[in-house]
Amino acid sequence: MNSIASRLYLSLITLALLLLTVSSLTVWVALSTRSSTDALLDKALPNTVNTAHMEYELSEMMSSLVRYVEDQEKEANTTFLEHLGKFVEYKKELSLYKNVETTSYDINKLRTLHEEFLLLAQQRVFGEFDPSSVQRVRTFFTSSTLPLEVLLNELHSFIDTQSELYTFHNDFSSFHRYTLHQYDIEILLEKIQDMKTDLDIFLLGYPLAEKRFIADAEEFEHSLKSLSNSTDSSKIRDQIGPIEWHFTRFFGGASRIFKYHDNTARQRALKSVNELERGVFLDMKAQLKKIADQSDILLIEESQGLRGVANKSMYALILVVVFASVLLAMIVVFFQRSLFRPLEKINTTIQALRKGYRNIPFVHIEDNELGRITQSLKNFQIGLSQLDQLQIENANQKEALKQDKESLTEMLENLKSAQDKLIETEKLSSLGSLVAGVSHEINTPLGISVTMATTLEDEYSSFMKKLKTGEITREDFDNFESHSTETLNVLNVSLERASGLINSFKQVANDQTSEQLRDFELGTLLQEIYCTLHHQIKNRPVKFSLYNDEELMMNSYPGPIGQVFTNLFNNSIIHGFNNFKNDVQGEISLTLTREGDQIRLLYRDSGKGLSEEGIKRIFEPFYTTRLGEGGSGMGMHVVYSIVVNMLQGDIQVYNDNGAVFDISIPASIQQTEDEL
């Protein structure tokens, strides 16, 4: 009996015996109850149920009559017939059990009352009053008065607008006149509502409704005539015509309703409903109550017999329940000691192991299934202790790796920050070179302008001195005119040159700082940028040539393109022509061609070229051949980044009697959704 399976088997046999006992008792109770309820179901209960249903259907028929007359529901007639059909069905079922307690006289009397109720309802209610005629009258009300109300409301809105306009212009005379018009419109709207009310109370049978309607109609006509005579607005007079037409139509229809519509039919039908409710309806309810009382007597008698059977069944069930309770209590105690407590202890041990406890004692291990589970838990605890030690060692290694990773991440971020700063520095350096070039180029025309202005000032002073002393001659005047004209021409040319340089500088500087997409001509852009770089080769044996056979219109970023050209130009000056002798002629050329939807920029210099390593690494960040001499190594990296990323193009580099940069970019940039 140490096996848990054996204990469960014994418990199941005991429960099966208990279930068999309860089932046998239940069958006995069911047979006894059925024997006692057959008489109840075959005799008393059908009459009680049928009379209750008939009372309900009779009340619903009466309610349908009331709704038909008072609420004017046409559908109530259909509802009445539905409840009538159900009433007849229940009456037929009642006739089947009349030989039990209910006599034929009671059934026949109920039938007579039912036929009388139906006849009176059809002749004096449904035949006397038709709600659809009232509905047609109400429909006429709505269709006739709605256009009048719409026209009057539109006229009222127009008058309100005019009143506000005259108030704004301080025209108080016109404002007062339109205020009176507003009052007339409000009276007209009020009289329409009064006439609708008069027709409503006429339908309810009010005898003076017609006189009230005529009086309200006369007041409506009087107010409308007053409005027509007092206004000088053509808009208001044009609106009065349709209002008079709709009112005449409404008044004529209402007069026909007063003449031909019988508004007393509803009152007669309502009176008939009240007579039915106080007469035949009460007689039928009394007859149904009499039949129900007869059935209730039989129902009570049969119920008493059923109560006796129920008492016997109750005593037997009490004995079975007591016996079953004792037996179940014994089974529960047995399972509590043999199964539940050991399982609870196992669960507690598992939870403790999950929380990290590793010194749980295992005592009194039984020789059964639960004992073997307990032994497995003991072995599992030993394995977990070893695993915990491994996890501690693994955590220490992860922490060390985490610290190394954080250190490397910080170093990488520092490098990226330094790279970004160098790129910005490179761009600012290019802009500084631009400023220096413009400053150098603008010095010459401005110097000439200052010299010409000084010369003109001196000649003017000499001329004025002679003029004041009276020593001036015709020759002096002609000389002054000739020299002044020549000086002013030179001054004008120099200032226009300086102005052109400044405008070019403004456009180039704006492009390089804003980096905005726009339309431009590539050759013009590069020529303007070269003007800012010309001072770097002005005193050197280096010349620049720009070749473009056609006008190359682009929709791109002129600033970044200028940055690329500036960096390439500076790279040639600093690296390509470094240590060049003055007697050696250097050349920088830029050839522009269109190849389909691509623009090709072939930049070459006749400098010393690039090494093999330089060709491979020239676009790498921080790569420079002048380390420690001021070079950042970011200039060509910026060129590559702009061409490939921003301009969506491609750049190649090779040697051909100097360095050659072959750049291909689209003539029109395709913007991404984020850029848009």
Helices and strands as residue ranges (DSSP letters): H 4-39, I 40-44, H 45-70, H 76-96, H 104-121, I 122-126, H 131-168, H 172-203, H 209-230, H 234-260, H 265-278, H 280-335, I 336-340, H 341-355, H 369-469, H 474-514, E 518-521, H 522-533, G 534-536, E 542-548, E 553-556, H 558-571, I 572-576, E 586-595, E 598-605, H 612-617, H 635-641, I 642-646, E 650-655, E 659-666
